[in-house]
Amino acid sequence: MILVMQTRERLSEVVEAEGHLIDSQLLNVVFDTVIKGNASFEVLRFTIGRTNEEPSFIAMRITGPDEPGLQRVLEALVTLGCRIASSHDAAVQPADKDGCVPNDFYSTTNQRTFVRHGGKWLEVDRQRMDSAIVIEGEHAECRKLRDVRTGDMVVCGVEGIRVTPEFRERDRLGFAFMTNEISSERRVEAGVARIAEMIGDIKRSGGRIAVVAGPVLVHTGGVPYFCELINAGFVHVLLAGNALAVHDVENALFGTSLGVDDTGRAIEGGHRHHMRAINTICRVGGLRQAVEQGVLKKGVMYECIRNGVDFVLAGSIRDDGPLPETVMDLIEAQDRYAVALEGVKLVLVLSTMLHGIGVGNMLPSWVRMVCVDINPAVVTKLSDRGSNQTIGIVTDVGFFLHQLHRRLVKSA
């Protein structure tokens, strides 16, 4: 619990913030958060950066109507990058039961976080949102509630915690033009050009790129373009569900997707093709065996296996089959996704809302995400749920992959 100063009628606490507060418009958000919390602020010191590189600094006293109200406002301000102006260490309490933490535990964001312990600021490892922070010796890390064990020292409250948001000052990354209003082909092409440039830079620097894809990739005719991106080394991790692999195999074996061929014509009996595809793969023991035995000779999964691209297929209650490689244990699938994402620099989400949101929850804020979907609601949902590093493009996935392939592979 934060120690606060008692006034005659109300409680108050001094908080500080430093960074590109004006360029990022964060200062407005801080003030609005205080007012919406039925609290008030008094600016004690405000220094504006003299250049676009020099950070600004603010110290202000936050006053609330009561202690619970003040605590709520302080918790919201800390997630925005403010810190309590004290030299106290973060409060820690031991977990008293496996999978459970103290009620006032600090719930993490995806922003880079530091905790003060033993008079030192420790950077929190494995940063992700919706986790607890556990301290062991001079090491702090994010830990899912299910992974907390009895006796783990859990950070509580918000004192001794410092969050450093990824500030978006004036078009620092060159993506200010990219908003969720993109709809015309001309603007989509401009967005793809910028994304292709970023992907190329990451590849040249040795960074890893992950793709989270839904079966629409197959339905919209994106398979040949995506396969060439894999062959060219632009995909290092593929995360998907059972459906992508099933319809990719269906397309490879029968030339259809959901029983429809590439001309848009429904094939008689084609509604059974995906089940025949599952049966074929199960009969030989799995996707890898199908490739090794020459049963599967093309497609996304074929190219992933042939090129040594890591992939994880996470199952769901609606899956047919599923394929032998599909992980049906939800916790195991989440853990395998998280391991596969370690060290990635960019994640490309192709028309898969649930898998995209799930991956977004696992990533720190400095890993860039690109979400492509024909539905604008899907494009904005990642940002709405806290993955503010997401760039959104509203377009057909097949068209997007065609344009990306043209920029990255055909022009090489």
C-alpha positions, 0 to 999 in steps of 0.5 A, spaced: 500 500 500 502 506 498 504 511 503 500 518 502 500 524 505 493 526 509 490 533 508 484 536 512 479 533 508 483 528 502 489 524 501 494 526 496 501 523 493 506 526 488 507 523 482 513 524 476 513 523 469 519 524 464 519 523 456 516 525 450 510 527 454 507 533 449 509 529 442 506 523 444 500 527 447 501 523 453 500 529 458 493 530 456 491 523 457 494 524 464 490 530 466 484 526 463 485 520 467 486 524 474 479 528 472 475 522 470 478 519 477 474 524 481 481 527 483 485 533 482 492 535 480 497 541 482 503 542 477 509 543 482 514 543 476 514 542 469 520 542 464 519 542 457 524 539 452 527 544 448 528 539 442 525 534 439 530 529 442 530 532 449 525 529 454 520 533 458 519 532 466 513 534 470 512 533 478 505 534 480 501 533 486 495 528 485 489 529 490 483 524 491 476 524 495 478 518 499 484 513 499 481 508 495 479 513 490 486 516 490 489 509 489 485 507 483 488 514 480 495 512 482 494 505 479 492 508 472 497 513 472 503 508 473 501 504 467 501 511 463 508 512 465 508 516 471 511 514 478 511 515 485 516 520 487 519 516 493 525 512 494 521 506 497 522 499 494 516 496 491 512 492 496 513 485 495 509 479 499 509 471 498 504 467 494 500 463 499 498 458 494 500 455 487 496 459 482 494 465 487 497 472 489 496 477 494 489 481 492 493 488 491 498 485 486 501 489 481 498 487 474 502 488 468 502 492 462 506 490 455 510 496 456 517 496 459 517 496 466 522 497 472 521 495 479 525 498 485 528 493 490 534 493 494 535 500 492 536 498 485 532 499 479 531 492 476 528 491 469 522 486 468 524 480 464 519 477 459 515 483 459 507 482 457 500 484 459 496 481 465 501 478 469 504 478 476 511 480 477 515 476 481 522 477 484 528 472 486 534 475 488 536 481 484 532 478 478 524 480 476 520 477 471 513 477 469 509 471 471 502 468 469 498 467 475 498 459 473 505 459 474 506 463 480 508 458 486 507 458 493 512 462 497 514 466 490 515 474 492 510 478 488 510 485 487 504 489 490 501 496 489 504 501 485 510 504 489 517 503 486 514 501 479 516 505 473 513 504 466 516 507 460 511 507 454 514 507 447 512 514 446 510 516 439 513 522 438 511 526 431 512 520 426 518 518 429 517 511 426 514 514 419 507 510 420 503 516 422 499 516 416 497 509 417 490 509 421 484 504 421 481 509 416 485 506 410 480 503 405 483 505 398 487 501 394 492 507 393 493 508 400 493 500 402 499 500 397 502 505 400 502 502 407 504 495 404 510 499 401 512 502 408 511 495 411 515 491 406 521 496 408 520 495 415 520 487 414 526 488 409 530 492 415 529 487 420 531 481 415 537 484 414 539 485 421 538 478 423 531 479 426 526 474 426 519 475 423 512 471 426 506 471 422 499 469 425 494 467 420 487 464 419 484 460 414 482 466 410 489 466 407 488 460 403 480 462 401 483 469 398 488 465 394 494 468 398 498 461 398 502 462 393 505 469 395 505 467 402 509 460 400 514 465 396 515 469 402 517 463 406 522 461 401 525 468 401 526 467 408 521 473 410 517 468 415 521 465 421 515 463 425 508 461 423 502 461 429 495 459 427 489 454 428 488 447 426 483 450 420 489 454 416 493 447 416 487 443 414 485 448 408 492 449 406 492 441 405 485 441 402 488 446 397 494 442 396 491 435 395 484 437 391 485 444 389 479 447 393 478 451 399 472 449 403 470 445 397 471 451 392 476 452 387 481 457 385 475 460 380 470 461 385 466 454 382 463 450 388 466 443 386 461 437 387 462 433 393 467 439 395 464 440 402 468 433 404 475 435 401 477 438 408 475 431 411 479 427 406 485 432 407 485 431 415 484 423 413 490 423 409 494 426 414 492 422 419 493 416 416 501 417 415 502 420 422 502 427 421 504 433 416 512 432 417 511 425 415 506 427 409 512 431 407 517 426 408 513 421 404 511 425 398 504 425 400 504 433 401 508 436 395 506 444 396 502 449 400 504 453 406 505 447 411 509 444 406 514 450 405 514 451 413 517 444 414 521 444 408 524 451 410 525 449 417 520 454 419 517 454 426 510 453 427 505 452 432 497 450 431 493 451 437 486 448 437 479 450 439 473 446 440 470 447 433 476 443 430 475 437 425 480 432 426 484 435 428 491 434 425 496 430 429 500 436 430 495 441 433 495 442 440 489 441 443 491 443 450 490 450 451 495 452 456 500 448 452 498 451 446 499 458 450 506 456 452 508 454 446 506 460 442 510 464 448 516 460 446 516 461 439 515 468 440 521 469 444 526 474 440 521 476 434 522 483 432 515 484 428 508 480 428 504 480 422 497 478 423 493 476 417 485 475 418 485 472 425 482 476 431 482 471 436 489 468 435 491 475 433 489 478 440 492 472 444 499 473 441 498 481 442 497 479 449 504 475 450 508 481 446 512 487 449 510 494 447 516 494 443 515 488 438 511 491 432 505 488 430 501 489 423 494 487 423 491 485 416 483 484 415 477 486 411 473 487 417 475 494 420 473 492 427 478 486 427 484 491 425 482 496 431 481 491 436 488 489 438 489 497 440 483 497 444 485 491 448 492 494 449 496 492 444 498 500 442 504 498 437 499 495 432 499 498 425 492 496 422 491 495 414 483 494 412 484 490 406 483 483 403 489 478 405 490 475 398 491 482 395 495 484 401 500 478 400 500 479 393 502 486 394 507 484 399 510 479 395 511 484 389 515 489 394 519 484 397 520 478 392 519 480 385 523 486 386 529 483 389 
